[in-house]
Amino acid sequence: MITVEITTIMDLKALMGEKKDQTIVLPEGAAVGDALNQLCNTYGPVLNKRLFANSGALNPGIAVFVNGCVIDALAGLESSLKNGDRVLIFPPVGGG
């Protein structure tokens, strides 16, 4: 098993019980997609709809980082996680 730190902000934090930071436990060999699916299983379909399109891809504007590196520069949702990794889920931000 591995332990991963999850951080999120704004409306995503509200969908996850107002927890900005939390720790989740995943099996060895887990990927970013596994971590996000575990969060959706914990917090329900509203979070799932906010994160994922019907195709299973991340919704436009949702950015996920592992240890400061955007997963698009890695292997996307298949990016491997290891014990102690820090995952940031960042919702779209607008304004001016």
C-alpha positions in Angstrom: 0.0 0.0 0.0 1.1 3.6 -0.6 0.0 6.8 1.0 -0.6 9.9 -1.2 -1.4 13.5 -0.1 -4.2 15.1 -2.0 -4.7 18.9 -2.0 -7.4 20.9 -3.7 -9.0 24.3 -3.5 -12.1 26.3 -4.2 -15.3 24.5 -5.3 -13.5 21.1 -5.4 -12.6 21.6 -1.7 -16.3 22.2 -1.0 -17.3 19.0 -2.8 -14.8 17.1 -0.6 -16.1 18.0 2.8 -14.2 21.3 3.0 -10.9 19.3 3.3 -8.2 21.2 1.5 -5.6 18.5 2.4 -6.2 14.8 2.9 -4.3 11.5 2.8 -5.5 8.5 0.9 -4.2 5.0 0.8 -3.9 3.2 -2.5 -2.5 -0.2 -3.6 1.0 -0.4 -5.0 1.1 0.4 -8.7 -1.8 2.8 -8.4 -2.1 5.7 -10.9 -3.5 9.2 -10.7 -6.8 7.9 -12.2 -7.1 5.4 -9.4 -6.6 8.2 -6.8 -9.3 10.4 -8.5 -11.7 7.4 -8.7 -11.2 6.7 -5.0 -12.1 10.3 -4.2 -15.2 10.1 -6.4 -16.2 6.9 -4.7 -15.8 8.6 -1.3 -17.5 11.9 -2.1 -20.1 10.9 -4.7 -21.3 11.6 -8.2 -21.2 15.4 -7.9 -17.4 15.3 -7.6 -17.2 12.7 -10.4 -19.2 15.0 -12.7 -17.0 17.9 -11.8 -13.8 16.1 -12.5 -14.7 13.8 -15.4 -16.4 14.1 -18.8 -18.7 11.2 -20.0 -15.7 9.9 -21.9 -13.7 9.3 -18.7 -11.2 12.1 -19.6 -10.7 15.0 -17.2 -13.1 17.9 -17.8 -11.6 20.9 -19.6 -9.8 23.1 -17.2 -9.2 20.6 -14.5 -5.4 20.4 -13.9 -3.8 17.7 -11.9 -0.2 17.8 -10.7 2.0 15.2 -9.1 4.8 16.6 -7.1 4.5 19.9 -9.0 4.4 18.4 -12.5 1.2 18.5 -14.5 0.1 15.0 -15.4 -0.2 16.0 -19.1 3.6 16.1 -19.2 3.7 12.6 -17.6 1.3 9.8 -18.6 -2.0 11.6 -17.9 -4.4 9.7 -15.7 -2.1 6.6 -16.0 0.7 8.5 -14.3 2.2 6.2 -11.6 2.1 7.2 -8.0 4.5 6.2 -5.3 4.4 6.4 -1.5 4.6 10.0 -0.3 3.6 11.7 -3.6 1.7 14.9 -3.4 -1.3 15.4 -5.8 -2.8 18.8 -6.5 -6.2 19.0 -8.1 -6.8 22.4 -9.5 -10.2 23.6 -10.9 -10.5 26.1 -13.7 -10.0 29.7 -12.6 -11.4 32.7 -14.4 -11.7 36.3 -13.8 -9.6 39.3 -14.5 
